[in-house]
């Protein structure tokens, strides 16, 4: 099985913590040259130093805030002026705040739509020409199991994640003829800052202790635990590799078996 990413350039968004950081490290472990994308320069510099370089890779970063599409576009255009090859794009952005759909204001939906779907579209349009030129492309979107089963208390997130999933499926048809695959990873509950915030929010709304809320969430998972970020990263690394060349247009749950649907 060919999992080597030597001589491949990967763009990893939201890559200074959690799942994004774990993916950046795993891709570098497989030999990829990694370009980190995030808004905090201090964290970017710190993460850059943590990336493996066993194959003498050249790692770099783009400092950009996904809440400002004009800034993101400007930074990407400047990056493209010096970059010759792009093979892998990991679209990964922190999820919208918790809350019911009926209580969410229009700005919450508009902001989430912009940060997730529109930012993904901007990055994809920017990098696909280089993937076509290389004859190798992997676009992997980190979204949510809510694509298959909406999650209570995440009204805006449920809505936007589904939009991204359908966008990606459409792209898989359009880009497949060029050797570019488009797939979605649907992480279940993963040990990140976001899951901690969700636990705190649920405890506050229910009047329960945070530990009890956490145990209830784990009890719904057949493996009885949350995922480690590196376990989500392993799935992303496989989909980015040559071995996954015939996997296209799928929603891959990595949730410990929690979903009740097929």
Secondary structure, DSSP 8 states (H G I E B T S, - for coil): -----TT-EEEEESTTSHHHHHHHHHHHHTT-EEEEEES-HHHHHHHHHHS--TT----EEEE--TT-HHHHHHHHHHHHTT-----EEEE-------B-TTT--HHHHHHHHIIIIIHHHHHHHHHHHHHHHHT-EEEEEE--GGGTS--TTBHHHHHHHHHHHHHHHHHHHHHHTTTEEEEEEEE-SBSSHHHHHHHHHHHHHHT--HHHHHHHHHHTSTT-S-B-HHHHHHHHHHHHSGGGTT--S-EEEESTT-----
